[in-house]
Each structure stands twice: as structure tokens, then as C-alpha cells.
Amino acid sequence: MSLQTNLQSVEENSKSSKRTVQVGALFENMPVTGQHWKAGLVLFFTFVIEAWEMMIIILASASIGAEFNLDGGRIGSLIGSIFLGMIPGCLIFGKLVDKIGRKPSMMISLALYGVVCLISAFSTSYEMLWWTRFLSGAVLGGVLVATFPYFEELLPVKVRGKATVYLASGWPVGFLIAIGVTYLFMDLGWRWIIGVSSLAGLWFLAIAAFVPESPYWLASRGRQAEAKEVVLKLSEGKMSTVIDKVDLVVDDVKEGSFLEIFRAKFLRPTVLQIIINFCFSWGYWALSSWMPTLLAKKGLNAPEGLGFMALSCLFMFPGYMASSYLTGKFGRKKVMTTFVFFAAVGGFGFASSDTMAQMYFWNFVLSFFSLGAWGVWNTWMAELYPTEIRGVSYSVGVTGQRVANAIAPTIIGAMLAANTSFLATVSFISAFLVITFIACLFLKETEGAILH
């Protein structure tokens, strides 16, 4: 008997004893309501903050380098420091989001980020700035590992893919805000740029007010009444006749266990998603972190470079919209592999550009397809595991991304210091997208499946 049929039989026989039903079954036919929009907008801006934070130190690096007299290697290390901090941060918060819940983990993460980021603006030495940026990355771990799984656990199945890809479009918004803050405060120096950015930590108040805890997580903790209350709130009361007659459950696996994701049926997706996360992040971040310097190699001055990057952000939006529409029609795998393939083509085209027109064209291709693919991947990755290990599994994946983020700026910085050509540098970066494409071919499709 299907889960939907099971629910119907329960609804028709109110006198029968309660049956256990997967939480995900309630989301198969749940309508999209204003509550979903409200939670989505709050979590959208949470992801905006994540992108904003990652980009702000890159955009302020010239000012920081001038004050502390830094060479390319030390600037690369500073850019990478936040990602080194995210590695232990993601692993710690990966356990916390499964143990204490999605909502409190994100609130704690954002509040601590605001405090540490503000302290970093008052750094008196390169070493102090490096370590405060490291700590900023560590405390931001809750936002990194929880945002996408949390949002998916609030969404009806029929819109989960499309809506989560739209959430991912917060990346270029955060990028644009970082560019805007840098432009507005660059004359006042990097301390003002980072200090203003720290105010984003106050966004934890919006999560507290407008985003409910995940009903999947609540059911996994045996908090039936609260889980049902969230389902009622999300559906705006339209599922009251169903949930009164069932007990909600999730898949029974060992809660928050890192070992669990490397066992039996989870080993294959775990290995593949680590490869994808590392290579895909390298292919994107190695280019983004040194884009101002790479553009300078092509003769663009600082304002022209900022303008080029701002246009790159605008190119990302149609990529997100296209992948959001297509993933609902063709599934995660076909869209992801196609977009990553063309992102690699765009990367190699960008590497071999001889004119400004070619650079803009190939950068459009690269931005359109790579960020569209990121939107699908952020959705797909969270769907591969059940509720009890979704936090730790996502944290392992994001840790793979942050390892790449931490290493890439330093290695690319060393290549640039050795006067490696623009063509060789960007081609090396784009090769990682090819590996991502191959690994995606071996993951299972999850479009239309309920979360467990």
C-alpha cells in the first residue's frame, strides 16, 4: 500500500488506532502557503549573508594588503583562513543541527558570527585578523550546514527542487551586496567594510520570529505535538483532519553519526558527494578568489574589475531560473550534469579569451551554467540522506567544499606569483569541473521523492 493510500485510509476511518506515517508523506500533497514564502524569504537572506561574508575579504584584500604590507601568498592565506575555520565549524555544527535542532543551531551561528566579525574589524595585526577570520568561519558553520536541509524540510515535495534552487540564487545577491558595501566604504578603509558586514549577524532575530523548527527533526525526537503544530502552520490548517489520526516518524538510523554515512547503502553517495563538493568548489572558488588579479592581468583596473564582477553576478540569475525550471521537468541528474559540462566549456573558453568581448561572452557561459548547477547541487545533496543524519552528511559535504576553498586561493596565488599564464591558470581550475561532471553521473535521482 502506498503512503498516500495509507493516509487516505487513515482519514476515512477516524475510529481506527493511530498508524505511523513518514513525515514526508504529509508533504506530498501539501499546498504552498504564505508560511512557506515567509520562511523562504528569511532563509534566502541567510544564504545571502553566507555569500556576502565569503566575498567581503576578497574585495577588501587590496586595502588590507596595503595596510599590513602583505604579499600575494599572505593575502591568499588570509582569504583561505575563513574556510579553514569553516572545516571544524561545519563538523561541529553538523552534529548540533541533528542534536539540538535546525533553528537554534542557525540562530547561535548567526549571532556568534556578528560578534566575531565585528571584533575582526578592530584587528591590530595581520595575525589577529587571520585568526578572527578563522573564527568567523568556524561560528558560521551552523548557517553553512543547516540552511538548505532546513528549507527542504519545510517544503512540499512538488516545489522542493524549484524553491531550493531559487534559495541558491541568494549567492549573487550576497556577492552584489559585498561589492556595493566595498564600493561605498572603500575610501574609509577595510575596517568599515567588515564592520558594516558584521551587522548581518542580527538576522538571527528574523529566524527566531518567522521560521518554524523542522517537523522532520521534531518527529525524530518524539515531539509529536510540536511536529504536528508545524505541519498545521505550514499548511495553514488544511491538513488538520489527517495529522490527528497518525503518529509521525522518520527513518530509523543512528542519530547524528559520522560513521553512519560511511556504512552500507550510504557509502556510495558519501564518497561521490565528497568528490563533487571538493572539485566543484575548487572549480568555482579558485577562479572567484583571484578574479580581481586575473582581470588585472588582462589590463582591467580596480573599478573596471568590480564592474566586470558585478555583471558576472547578473549573469548568474538566469542560470538559477533556468535550472529551477528544468530540474522540475527533467530531474536533478540530467540538469546538474548538463550545466556542469557547459560550465567547464565556459571555463576553458574564458581561459583562452583574447578580447574583452570574448571574456564577457565566456564568463556569461561560465556564470550561467556553474551557478545554475550549484542551485541544483545544494538541493540534491540534502536529499541523499534521511533526517537523523542529514545534518552530519551535509556537514561532511560542505567540509569538502571548504577544504577546496581553503587550499585553492593559496595554490592559485602561488601560480600567479610564479607568473603562470592566464590560460594555464584558468584551464587548471576548469579541469576540476570535468571531474565534477563525471562523478555526478553515478548519483541516484531524487526528483519527486519524499524526504525520509
N, C-alpha and C positions, 0 to 999 in steps of 0.2 A: 504494500500500500504506500503511495507517495505521501510526502509530508503535507502537501496541500489537501489531499483527500482525507488524511488523518485529522487535519484541522477542521475540515467541514463536518466530519462525523462527530467531532467533539462539540461543535457549535450546535448541531441538531439534537444532541442528547444531553441536556443540561443536568439530568439526574444521575448520569454515569459518573464513576470515580474519575478523578483527575488523571490525565496522561502526561507523560513527559514529552516535550516537543523542543526541537532545536530552536534557539532564539532566531537563527537566520530564517526559519520558515515564516516567521511573522513579518519579515521584511520583503518577502516575495511579492505580496500584493499591497503593501503599504502605500498610501498616496503620498505624493510630495507636498509638503505643507510649508507654511511660513516659518515653522520652527526649524526646518531643515535649512532654509535660506538664512535665518538668523545665525545659527551655529556655523554655517558655511562661511559667512562673511567674517565672523570673528576668527575662525581658523585660517581663512585666506590671508588676513593681515598678519597672523602669527608666522606664516611662511614668508610673507614679505619681509618681516623683521629678520628672519634667518638669512635671506639673500642680502639684505642691507648690511648686516653685520659682517658677512663674509667678504663683501666688496669694499667696505669703507677703508680698511687698512691698505688695500692695494691702491686706491685712488689717492690716499693721503701719504703714500710711501715716499714721494719725492720731497715733500716738506719735512717728513721725519728724517729721511736720509741726510738732508741738508743740515738740520739742527745737530744731529749726532755724528755727522761726518762718516756715513756708512757706505761701504762698497756694495756691489751687486749681490755678493754672496750673503752678506749680513741682512740686506733687505729681503732677499729670498727666504732666509731663515725666519725673519720676523713675520712675513706673510704666512709661512708654514706653521708658526707657533700656535695659532688658534686651532689649527687642525690636529696638531699633536695633542692639544688639550681635549679635543673632542673624542679622541680614541678612548681614554679611560672614562670620560664623561658619558659617552654613549653606552658603554658596557655597564656602568653603574646604574644609569637611568633605565637601561633595558630591563634590569631586574626590578627597579622601583615601579615602572609602569605596570608590570604584571602583579606586583605585590600590594602597592597602596592605591593603584588606580591611575587611569589616564589623566583625569582632571587635576588632582593635586600635584602630580608629577610635573605637569606643564606649568602650573602656577608657580611652584617653587623654582623651577628652572628659569622662567622669565624674570621673576623678582630678583633672584641672585645675579642674573646677567646684568640687569640695570645697575646694580650696586658695583659689581666688579668693573664693568665697562667705564663707569664714571671715575673710579679710582685710577684706571689706566690713563685717563686724560691728564692726570697730575703727575705722571711719571717723571722722575728727575734724571734718569739714565736709560740707556738702551736696554740694559739688563732688567731693570724694573718694568719697562714697557713690554719686553719679551715675556716675562713671567705673568704679568697681569693679562696679557692677550691669551696666554696659555690657559689661565684660569677662566677667562671669558668663554673659551671654547668648552672647557670642562663643564661649567654650570649650564651652558646652553644645550647640553646633551638631551635633556628632557624634551625640549622642543623638537630636536632633530629626530628622535626615535618615536615620538608619540603622535605628531601632527597628522600624518597620513593614515596610519592604522586607526586612530581615534575617529577621524572624519568618516572613514569607510564603515565603522561600526555604528554610525548614526544614520546611514543612508539606505533607502530602498534598493533592492537588487537591480531593478531596471534602470536606475540612473547612476549607479555606483561608479562605473567606469567614466562616463562623461563628466560627472560632477567632480571627481577626483582629479581629472586632467585639468579642469578649469582651476581647481585649487593650486595646481602646479604652476599656473600662469602668474602666480604671485612672485615668482623669481624675477622676471624682467621688471615688474613694478618695484620690487626692492632695489634692483640694480639702478633703476632710474632715480629713485629717491636718494640713493647713495651718491649718484652723480650730481643731483640737484643740491644736496647738502654740501658736497665738496665745492661746487661752484660758488655757492652763496657765502661760504665761510673760509674759503681758501686764503683770502687776504688776512684773516685773523689767525691763521695757523691751524695745524693738525689737532691741537688740543680742543679747540672749539668744535671741530668736525666730529671728533669722537665723543666729546661731552654731550653735544646735541643728540647724537645717535643713542646714547645711554638712556634717554627718556623713553625709548621704546619699551623698556622693561616694565613700565607702568601698565602695559597691555594685559598683564595678568588679571587686572581688575575686570576687564571685559570677559575673559574666560570664566571668571567666578560668577559673573552676573548672567551670562547668556548661553553657555554651553553645558548641557547635562552630562553626567557621567555615562560611560558606555554601558548599555544594558547587557551586552555580552559579558563584560567584566563583572558587573553586579551579579548576574546569574551564576557565574563561575564561583563566586564567593558565597553562594547560597542566600543572597539578599533578594529574595523573590519579590517582595512588595515594592522595593525601590526599582528593580528592573522593570516590573510591570508599569510602575508610575512613569518611567521614562518613555516606554513604548506608547503609553496613552498620550503623553505630552507631545511626542514626535508626530503621532498620527492625529493629533487634535481630537482625541476621543473616539475616533472611528473604529477602533479595534477593541472596544470595551467588552463586547459580547464574546470575543474569542479568548482573551487572556485570563478572564476569570476562571476558566474551566481547564487550564493547563498549568503544569509546572515547567518552567523554562530551564533548559540545560545547554551545555556546550560539550565539545569532545573532551573525553577524559584522558588527559595526558599530564605528565608531571609538570606542575606549575613552575614557570619561570626558570626552566633548567636549560643551561647552555649545552649540556651533554645530550639532551633530548633531540635537539635539532640535527645532531650528527649520527643519529641512530636510525636503523631500518628505513622506512619509507621517506624520511626527511633528509637522508644523507645526500641524495642526488640533487634535489633543489637547493640544498645548502651550499654545496660545492659550486654549483653553477651560478648561484646568485652572488657569491663572494667574488668569483671571476668577473662577472658582469659589472658589479659595483666598482671593483678596483679599476678595471680597464676603461669603463665608460666615464668614470670620474676623471681618470687621468686624461683621456682624450678631450674632455671638455675643459677641465680646470687648468691643465698645463698651458693651454692657449690663453685662457681668460686672465690668469695671474700675471702674465707678462705681455699682455696685449699693448699697453702703452709703449713699452720698449720696442716691441716688434713693429709697431706702427712708426715709431721714430726712425727705425732702420729704413723704412720706406719714405722718409722725408717729411712726415707729419709733425707739426709742433704740438704742444700740450693741449691748447684749446681745440685744434683740429682733431686730435686723438680722442678727446672727450666727446666731440660731435660724432665721430665715427662709431664710438661705442654706444652712444645714445641711439643712433639709427639701428645698430645691431639689436638692441633691446626691442625696438619697434618691430623688427623682422620676426621676433620670437612669437608675437601674439597670433598671427595667422597660422603658425605651426601648431600652437596649442589648440586652436579652434578646429583645425583640420583633423588632428589626431583624436580629439574628443569625439567628433562626429564619427570618424571611421572606426574607432575601437568598439563602438556600439553595434556596428554593422558587420565587421569582419573579425573582431576578437583582438585580444592583446598581442598574440604572437605575430600575426601577419602584419599588423601595423608597426609594431616595435622593430621587427627585422627589416622591413622596408625603409622605415625612417632612419634607422642606424646606418643602413647601407648607403643611402643618399647623403647622410651627414659625412660619412667617410669620403665620398666622392667630392663633396663640397670642401672638406679639409684639404685634400690633395690639390683641388683647383685653386684654393686660396693660397696654398704654398707656392704655386707656380705662377701666380699673378704678376704681370709686368706693368699693368697700367692701373690707375685708380678706379676706372670703370670695372675692370676685371675683379679688383679687390672687393668692390661693393657687391657685384653680382655673386661671386663665390661665397662671400660672407653671408649674403642673404640665404643662399642654399644651406650653408652650414648652420646658421642660426635657426632657420625654419625647421629643418629636419632634426637637429640634435635636441632642441628644446621640446619639440613635439614628442620625440622619443622619451625624453625624461619624464614628461607628463604621464605617459603610458606606464613607464617602468615604476614610478612611485606608486601607482595603483596596483600593478601586477605583483610587485614584491610582497606587499602586505596581504595578498590573497592566498599565498602559498602555504600558510600555516594556520592551525587552529588558535582560538582565543588565548589559551593558557600559555602559549609560547610565542604569540605574535610579537610581544614586546622584545623578548630576547633575540628572536630571529631577525627582526627589523634592526635591532641594535648592532648585530653582527654584520649585517649588510652595510649599514651606514658607517660602521667602523672601517670596513673595506674601502669605502669612499674616502674617508678621512685619512687613511694611510696614504692613499694616492695623492690627496690634496696636500698632505704634509711633505711628501717626497718630491712631487713634481716641480714646485717652484724652485727648489734648491738645484735640482738636476738641470732644469731648463736655464736657470740663472748661470750655472757653470758652463753650459753650452754657449750661451751668449757671451760670457766673459772670454771664452776661447775663440770668439769671432766666427762661430758656426753660422753658416748662411741661413737666410730666412727660409729658403726652400728646404734645406735639410732639417731645420728645427721643426717646422710645421708638419713636414712629412712624417718625421719620427713620432710626433704627437698623434697624428691621424691614424697611424698603424694600430693604435690601441682600439680604435673604433671598429676595425676589421675583426679583431679578436672578440669584441662585444657582440658583433653580428653573428659570428659562428656559435658562441655559447647560447644565445637566445633561441637558436633552432632546437635545442634539446630540452627546453622547459615545457611544462604542460600548460594548456589553455585554461583560463579561469573565467572567461566572459560568461555571464549569466548564472554562475554557480553561487549558492548561498555561502556565507561565511560560517565556519564551524567553531 
